[in-house]
Amino acid sequence: MATMAEPAVLQSVHAHPVKVERHDVLAMSHHTNTGVRSVHTYRETPHGLFVGRHFTGHPRIRHWQAHLLPELNMVVCHYDFHGPREHDYYLDVARITRQDQVWTVEDLYLDLIVHDGLRAEIVDTDELLAARVAGYLSEGICSRPWPWRIRRCLGWPARTIR
């Protein structure tokens, strides 16, 4: 039975620790929880870091581009799919830090799927809440003004990434 601290919706969501990825610009490599992949493009911009890499052997995705935006705590992703386009942009709420030429991205669970000109969906709120209940995120992280940051980002991709 669910309690006030753990609503019924969270009981079906498996809480997991924050996913951490590293971008080693000098080594041209992207380190994820599933392995290390070669990156063909890293380009520092006034707002952060642009990344481009192929998705070799992936059943749905052929190529990935991302903008790591530390000031906004966002990673704005654009995927090139093998089949029909599933969405225009995928935004990850993240904590992004940099030490020399290594950028670290801590995925903070909350994501936005943008269908340009149509709608935007906020997804994985259940994962965010489950992570908070499990102690993987602090109250401070969860109480940040994410709606403001999200609204600020929604106007950004269509004007900047193309």
C-alpha positions in Angstrom: 0.0 0.0 0.0 1.3 3.5 -0.9 2.1 6.1 1.8 2.2 9.9 1.5 5.9 9.6 1.1 5.6 7.0 -1.7 2.5 7.5 -3.8 1.1 4.4 -5.6 2.5 5.6 -9.0 6.0 5.4 -7.6 5.7 1.8 -6.4 5.8 0.6 -10.1 8.8 2.8 -11.0 12.2 1.4 -10.2 14.4 4.1 -8.7 17.9 4.2 -10.0 20.9 6.4 -9.2 21.6 9.4 -11.3 23.1 8.4 -14.7 26.5 10.0 -15.2 28.1 10.5 -18.6 31.5 12.0 -19.5 32.6 13.7 -22.6 36.4 13.6 -23.0 37.1 16.2 -25.7 40.8 15.4 -26.1 40.1 11.6 -26.5 37.0 12.3 -28.7 35.0 9.8 -26.6 31.6 9.7 -24.9 31.5 7.5 -21.8 28.0 6.3 -20.8 26.6 3.6 -18.5 26.6 1.3 -21.5 30.2 1.8 -22.8 32.6 4.2 -24.5 31.8 5.6 -28.0 33.8 7.5 -30.5 32.7 11.1 -31.1 33.3 12.8 -34.5 32.6 16.4 -33.4 33.2 18.3 -30.2 32.9 22.1 -30.6 32.9 24.5 -27.7 30.3 27.3 -28.1 29.6 30.4 -26.0 26.8 28.5 -24.3 28.5 25.1 -23.8 29.6 22.1 -25.8 28.2 20.8 -29.1 28.6 17.0 -29.6 28.0 14.8 -32.7 28.4 11.1 -32.9 27.0 8.1 -34.9 24.9 5.5 -33.2 26.4 2.4 -34.8 24.2 -0.7 -34.6 21.3 1.0 -32.9 17.9 -0.2 -34.1 16.2 3.2 -34.2 18.8 5.9 -34.2 21.5 6.6 -36.8 23.1 9.8 -35.5 23.0 12.1 -32.4 23.7 15.7 -31.9 23.6 17.4 -28.6 24.2 20.8 -27.0 25.4 20.7 -23.4 24.1 23.9 -21.8 25.5 24.2 -18.3 23.9 27.6 -17.5 20.4 26.2 -18.3 21.1 22.7 -16.8 20.0 21.2 -20.1 21.2 18.9 -22.8 19.4 19.6 -26.0 19.4 16.5 -28.2 18.5 16.0 -31.9 18.4 12.4 -33.2 18.5 11.2 -36.8 16.3 8.2 -36.9 16.5 5.3 -39.4 12.7 5.5 -39.9 10.2 8.3 -39.5 11.1 11.1 -37.2 9.8 10.4 -33.7 10.3 14.0 -32.4 12.3 17.1 -33.1 14.3 17.5 -29.9 14.8 15.7 -26.7 15.8 17.8 -23.7 17.4 16.3 -20.6 17.4 18.3 -17.4 21.0 17.7 -16.1 23.8 19.0 -14.0 26.7 19.8 -16.3 30.2 20.4 -15.0 33.6 20.8 -16.7 37.1 20.0 -15.5 39.7 20.9 -18.1 38.6 19.0 -21.3 36.2 16.6 -19.6 32.6 17.6 -19.4 30.4 15.6 -17.0 26.6 15.3 -17.4 24.5 14.0 -14.5 21.0 13.2 -15.9 18.4 14.5 -13.4 15.6 12.3 -14.7 13.2 15.0 -16.0 13.0 15.2 -19.8 11.1 17.1 -22.5 10.2 15.8 -25.9 9.6 18.6 -28.4 7.5 18.1 -31.5 8.4 21.4 -33.2 5.4 23.6 -33.8 3.0 21.1 -32.3 3.6 20.3 -28.6 6.1 19.6 -25.9 5.8 16.7 -23.4 7.4 16.6 -20.0 8.3 13.0 -19.3 9.9 10.9 -16.6 8.4 12.9 -13.7 7.7 9.5 -12.1 11.4 8.7 -12.3 12.3 12.0 -10.7 9.9 11.5 -7.8 11.0 7.9 -7.3 14.6 9.0 -7.2 13.8 11.7 -4.6 11.9 9.1 -2.4 14.9 6.7 -2.7 17.3 9.4 -1.7 19.1 9.7 -5.0 18.2 13.4 -5.3 18.1 16.1 -2.7 15.1 18.3 -1.9 17.1 21.2 -3.2 17.5 19.7 -6.6 13.8 18.7 -6.8 12.6 22.2 -5.8 14.6 24.1 -8.4 12.5 26.3 -10.7 12.4 23.7 -13.5 9.3 25.1 -15.1 11.0 28.4 -15.7 14.1 26.7 -17.1 11.9 24.5 -19.4 10.0 27.5 -20.7 13.2 29.3 -21.4 14.6 26.3 -23.3 11.4 25.7 -25.4 12.0 28.8 -27.5 15.7 28.1 -27.8 16.0 24.9 -30.0 14.0 26.1 -33.0 16.0 29.3 -33.3 19.4 27.9 -32.6 19.8 24.2 -33.7 19.5 23.5 -37.4 
